[in-house]
């Protein structure tokens, strides 16, 4: 049996927007706004599928598994979540951002109050610091939910909208 852990709402599906919003389940099984997300824009090949390393994955529900392997240095990905059963894609993860926001199809949790490129300042080390803090928050919630006895496999839903039962107070989202 699966349990919902994360929900990502994309600003647009088949456009050039890189932005979304991530919601996370609380211990009380309520949804709360967590952060913005940064992904590659949608680019499809002749077959209509997303292009590996150039495009985001399709919307859907994906299982999540934790990973901690790889480069242990501060520039490594650290603790992260890997999406399962992503069709023709592989190694799609939710992981902390590099300051330059470079990705090859993964999902980066980030904190921005605007989506204006001049305001974001790619290369700013604050991007990474904030993203590391967000991944620590996700990890802490993950550990607490698992310790609370939640059974089954955790999932992330990726959609264009937030279902009514998941709507929460977002007044802090643009603070």
C-alpha positions as CSV (number, residue, x, y, z in Angstrom):
1,X,0.0,0.0,0.0
2,X,1.3,3.4,-0.9
3,X,1.2,6.6,1.1
4,X,1.4,10.2,-0.2
5,X,4.4,12.1,1.0
6,X,5.0,14.9,-1.5
7,X,2.9,16.7,-4.1
8,X,4.4,18.9,-6.8
9,X,2.3,21.3,-8.7
10,X,3.8,22.5,-12.0
11,X,3.2,26.1,-13.2
12,X,2.7,24.6,-16.7
13,X,3.1,21.2,-18.2
14,X,4.1,21.6,-21.9
15,X,5.8,25.0,-21.7
16,X,9.1,26.5,-21.0
17,X,8.5,27.2,-17.3
18,X,11.0,25.6,-14.9
19,X,8.9,26.3,-11.8
20,X,6.6,24.4,-9.5
21,X,5.5,24.3,-5.9
22,X,6.0,21.4,-3.5
23,X,3.7,20.3,-0.7
24,X,4.7,17.8,2.1
25,X,2.5,15.7,4.3
26,X,2.6,16.4,8.0
27,X,2.6,13.9,10.9
28,X,-1.1,14.9,11.3
29,X,-1.6,13.8,7.7
30,X,-2.3,17.3,6.5
31,X,-0.6,19.0,3.6
32,X,1.6,22.0,3.9
33,X,3.4,24.2,1.4
34,X,7.1,23.5,1.5
35,X,8.9,25.3,-1.2
36,X,9.2,26.1,-4.9
37,X,10.8,23.6,-7.2
38,X,13.1,24.0,-10.2
39,X,13.1,21.6,-13.1
40,X,14.0,21.5,-16.7
41,X,11.2,22.7,-19.1
42,X,9.2,20.2,-21.0
43,X,10.9,19.1,-24.3
44,X,9.5,16.1,-26.2
45,X,11.0,14.0,-28.9
46,X,9.3,12.8,-32.0
47,X,7.7,10.0,-30.0
48,X,6.1,12.5,-27.6
49,X,8.2,11.3,-24.7
50,X,10.4,13.6,-22.6
51,X,14.0,13.8,-23.7
52,X,16.5,12.3,-21.3
53,X,18.7,14.9,-19.6
54,X,17.0,17.8,-21.5
55,X,13.4,17.6,-20.1
56,X,11.4,17.1,-17.0
57,X,9.5,13.8,-16.5
58,X,5.8,13.3,-17.2
59,X,3.2,14.1,-14.6
60,X,2.1,11.1,-12.6
61,X,2.5,9.3,-9.3
62,X,5.9,7.9,-8.5
63,X,7.3,5.8,-5.7
64,X,10.1,7.2,-3.7
65,X,13.3,5.6,-2.3
66,X,16.1,7.2,-0.3
67,X,19.7,7.4,-1.5
68,X,22.8,8.6,0.3
69,X,25.5,7.2,-2.0
70,X,27.8,9.2,-4.3
71,X,30.2,12.1,-3.6
72,X,30.4,12.7,0.2
73,X,31.9,16.2,-0.3
74,X,29.8,19.3,0.3
75,X,29.2,19.6,-3.4
76,X,27.7,16.1,-3.6
77,X,23.9,15.4,-3.7
78,X,23.7,14.1,-0.1
79,X,20.6,12.5,1.2
80,X,18.0,12.5,-1.6
81,X,14.9,10.8,-2.9
82,X,14.9,8.8,-6.1
83,X,11.7,8.5,-8.1
84,X,10.7,5.0,-9.1
85,X,9.1,3.6,-12.3
86,X,9.7,6.8,-14.4
87,X,9.2,4.9,-17.6
88,X,12.0,5.5,-20.1
89,X,13.8,7.8,-17.6
90,X,16.2,6.7,-14.9
91,X,17.9,8.2,-11.9
92,X,15.4,11.1,-11.6
93,X,15.8,12.5,-8.1
94,X,14.8,15.2,-5.7
95,X,18.1,16.6,-4.4
96,X,19.7,19.8,-3.2
97,X,20.5,22.4,-5.7
98,X,23.9,23.5,-6.9
99,X,24.3,27.3,-6.9
100,X,24.1,27.4,-10.7
101,X,20.8,25.3,-10.7
102,X,22.3,22.8,-13.2
103,X,20.2,19.7,-13.6
104,X,19.7,16.9,-16.1
105,X,16.1,16.0,-15.3
106,X,15.9,16.1,-11.5
107,X,13.8,18.2,-9.2
108,X,15.4,20.8,-7.0
109,X,13.7,22.2,-3.9
110,X,14.4,26.0,-3.8
111,X,13.3,29.1,-1.9
112,X,12.5,32.2,-4.1
113,X,10.0,34.9,-3.7
114,X,10.0,35.7,-7.4
115,X,10.7,33.9,-10.6
116,X,12.5,36.8,-12.2
117,X,15.9,35.6,-13.6
118,X,17.7,38.9,-12.4
119,X,16.4,38.3,-8.9
120,X,17.5,34.7,-8.7
121,X,21.2,35.3,-9.4
122,X,22.3,31.9,-10.6
123,X,25.6,31.1,-9.0
124,X,24.6,32.6,-5.6
125,X,25.7,30.2,-2.8
126,X,22.6,31.0,-0.9
127,X,20.6,28.9,-3.4
128,X,22.5,25.8,-2.3
129,X,22.3,26.7,1.4
130,X,18.6,27.1,1.3
131,X,18.2,23.9,-0.8
132,X,20.2,21.9,1.7
133,X,18.0,23.2,4.5
134,X,14.9,22.2,2.5
135,X,16.3,18.7,2.0
136,X,17.0,18.4,5.7
137,X,13.4,19.4,6.4
138,X,12.2,16.7,3.9
139,X,14.5,14.1,5.5
140,X,13.3,15.0,9.0
141,X,9.7,14.6,8.0
142,X,10.4,11.4,6.2
143,X,12.1,9.9,9.3
144,X,9.3,11.0,11.6
145,X,6.6,9.6,9.3
146,X,8.3,6.3,9.0
147,X,8.9,6.2,12.7
148,X,5.2,6.9,13.3
149,X,4.4,3.6,11.7
150,X,3.2,4.6,8.3
151,X,3.0,1.4,6.3
152,X,3.7,1.0,2.6
153,X,5.7,2.9,0.0
154,X,5.9,6.7,-0.1
155,X,5.0,8.5,-3.3
156,X,5.2,11.9,-5.0
157,X,2.3,13.1,-7.2
158,X,3.3,15.5,-10.0
159,X,0.3,17.4,-11.4
160,X,-0.9,20.7,-12.9
161,X,-3.2,21.4,-10.0
162,X,-3.5,20.9,-6.3
163,X,-6.6,18.7,-5.4
164,X,-9.0,20.5,-3.1
165,X,-8.3,18.3,-0.1
166,X,-4.6,19.3,-0.3
167,X,-5.2,23.1,-0.3
168,X,-3.6,24.7,2.8
169,X,-2.8,28.2,3.9
170,X,-0.1,29.5,1.5
171,X,0.1,33.0,2.9
172,X,3.7,32.5,3.8
173,X,4.6,31.2,0.3
174,X,5.4,34.6,-1.1
175,X,6.7,36.3,2.1
